Amino acid sequence: MPTKARPKELTWVKRVRVPGIAPPAPVRLLGAAPTPRERLVAALADRPRTVAQLAQAFGLSQPTMLEQVRRALRDGLVAEVEVAEGERRFPAERYYATAVPVVRQPDRELLETACRGVAEDVAAALAKNWGDLHAAFALTHLAREGWTFDDLWPYLQATMSHRVLERVGGAGDARRAPPHGLAWVEEVDETGTGSDSDAGSPQPEEETA
């Protein structure tokens, strides 16, 4: 009697996003120009604000600003919060605050200095074992099927990051990047800005959902 073929176990497949069906969330690049959503979140870093206050700060109409806030609220970037009665001009006013961390310049300098040392150690370890990674890949079915080391690099990078977090106590419980893709927002520092009215305007975005 022929032996029933055993199905292959494809553990990595369930982590793959298929382009056109479930596009990956945008990745925040260090030093990249702030997006309209990041400008909106950064404007709420110091204190909660209303739609009217945001519209005045960015020079937009209230209906346009309201749509931006609604999308940010839907995506979990901002949250409606309560403020002291003395801060309200009208009882029915709604105030919004950021729901993601806003990294200000002094904090960024401190954190990046600490991260730079760690990155140098990781880079040295990676360079030391670079040949082993290539040698291991050369023995895989993927290499024989025509895939390149660069094609598999996202998998290798994710696997190494996961293993590192497993070795570091408590770090494995770090919050995953949210669906909207903004795990953090950097403080927006426009050239020549001195008041809210000078802030860069979060122009209307195309609906992506």
C-alpha positions in Angstrom: 0.0 0.0 0.0 1.5 3.4 -1.0 2.4 5.7 1.9 0.3 8.7 2.2 2.3 11.9 1.4 2.9 14.0 4.5 1.9 17.6 4.0 4.7 20.2 4.2 4.8 22.5 7.2 5.1 26.0 6.0 5.4 28.0 9.2 6.6 31.2 7.5 3.8 31.4 5.0 1.3 32.7 7.5 3.5 35.8 8.1 3.6 36.8 4.5 1.5 39.6 3.2 0.3 39.3 -0.4 0.7 42.5 -2.4 -2.7 43.8 -3.6 -4.7 41.8 -1.0 -3.2 42.9 2.3 -0.6 45.6 1.7 1.9 46.0 4.6 1.6 49.0 6.8 4.0 51.9 5.9 7.3 51.7 7.7 8.6 54.8 9.5 12.0 55.7 8.2 14.4 57.6 10.4 14.9 61.1 9.0 12.1 60.9 6.5 9.9 64.0 6.0 6.9 63.9 8.3 3.7 62.7 6.7 0.3 64.6 7.1 -0.7 62.1 9.8 2.5 62.6 11.7 2.1 66.4 11.6 -1.4 65.9 13.1 -0.2 63.7 15.8 2.8 65.9 16.6 0.5 68.9 16.9 -1.2 67.1 19.8 2.0 66.3 21.7 2.0 69.2 24.1 -1.7 69.4 24.9 -5.1 68.1 23.7 -6.9 70.2 21.1 -10.2 70.5 19.4 -10.9 70.2 15.7 -11.4 74.0 15.6 -8.0 74.6 17.2 -6.3 72.2 14.9 -8.0 73.7 11.8 -6.7 77.2 12.9 -3.2 75.9 13.5 -3.0 74.2 10.1 -4.9 76.8 8.1 -7.6 74.3 7.0 -11.4 74.4 7.1 -13.1 72.7 10.0 -14.8 70.1 7.8 -11.5 69.1 6.2 -9.8 69.0 9.6 -12.7 67.0 11.0 -12.2 64.3 8.3 -8.5 64.1 9.1 -9.2 63.7 12.8 -11.9 61.1 12.2 -9.5 59.0 10.2 -6.8 59.3 12.8 -9.3 58.4 15.5 -10.5 55.4 13.4 -6.9 54.2 13.0 -6.0 54.6 16.6 -3.5 57.5 16.1 -5.5 59.9 18.4 -8.0 59.5 21.1 -10.8 61.6 22.5 -9.9 62.8 26.1 -11.4 64.7 28.9 -10.0 68.1 29.9 -10.6 70.3 32.9 -13.8 72.4 32.8 -11.7 75.6 33.0 -10.0 74.7 29.7 -13.3 74.3 27.8 -14.7 77.3 26.0 -18.0 75.4 25.3 -19.5 72.4 27.2 -19.9 70.3 24.0 -16.3 70.7 22.8 -14.4 67.5 22.1 -10.7 67.3 22.7 -8.2 64.9 21.1 -4.8 63.8 22.2 -2.1 61.6 20.7 -2.4 57.8 21.1 1.2 57.1 20.0 4.5 58.3 21.5 5.9 61.6 20.2 9.7 61.5 20.4 11.0 65.1 21.0 14.5 66.2 20.0 16.2 66.0 23.4 14.8 62.5 24.0 15.7 61.4 20.5 19.4 62.5 21.0 19.6 60.5 24.3 17.9 57.4 22.9 19.8 57.4 19.6 23.1 57.7 21.5 22.3 54.6 23.5 21.0 52.8 20.4 24.1 53.6 18.5 26.3 51.6 20.8 24.0 48.6 20.6 23.8 48.9 16.8 27.6 48.8 16.6 27.8 45.6 18.7 25.1 44.0 16.6 26.8 45.1 13.3 30.1 43.6 14.5 28.4 40.3 15.5 26.5 40.2 12.2 29.7 40.8 10.2 31.5 38.1 12.1 28.8 35.6 11.2 27.9 36.9 7.7 29.8 34.0 6.0 27.9 31.4 8.1 24.5 32.9 7.1 25.5 32.8 3.4 26.8 29.2 3.8 23.6 28.1 5.4 21.5 29.7 2.8 23.5 28.1 0.0 22.5 24.6 1.3 18.7 25.4 1.3 16.1 24.4 -1.3 15.5 28.1 -1.8 19.0 28.6 -3.2 18.6 25.7 -5.6 15.3 27.0 -6.7 16.9 30.3 -7.8 16.1 32.5 -4.8 18.8 34.8 -3.6 20.2 35.6 -0.2 18.7 39.1 -0.5 15.2 37.6 -1.2 15.4 35.8 2.1 16.9 38.6 4.1 13.6 39.8 5.6 13.0 36.3 7.0 16.5 36.1 8.4 16.3 39.6 9.9 12.9 38.8 11.5 14.2 35.5 12.8 17.3 37.0 14.4 15.3 39.9 15.9 12.9 37.4 17.4 15.7 35.3 18.9 17.4 38.3 20.3 14.2 39.5 22.0 13.8 36.0 23.5 17.3 36.3 25.0 16.6 39.7 26.5 14.4 39.4 29.5 11.1 41.4 29.2 12.0 42.8 25.7 9.9 40.1 24.0 6.8 41.7 25.4 7.4 45.0 23.6 4.3 46.3 21.9 3.9 45.3 18.3 3.7 47.9 15.6 0.0 48.9 15.2 -1.9 48.4 11.9 -1.6 52.1 11.1 2.2 51.7 10.9 3.1 54.6 13.3 4.7 53.0 16.3 6.0 56.4 17.1 6.0 60.0 15.7 9.0 62.3 15.7 8.5 65.9 16.8 7.8 68.1 13.8 10.2 71.1 13.8 9.5 73.2 10.8 12.1 75.8 9.7 11.0 79.2 11.0 8.1 78.0 13.1 7.3 79.9 16.2 3.6 79.4 16.7 0.8 77.0 15.8 -0.1 79.1 12.8 3.2 78.4 11.2 2.9 74.6 11.4 3.0 72.5 8.3 -0.5 71.7 7.1 -1.7 68.0 7.1 -3.2 68.2 3.7 -6.2 65.8 3.0 -5.1 62.2 2.4 -6.5 59.7 0.0 -8.7 57.1 1.7 -6.7 53.8 1.9 -9.2 51.6 3.7 
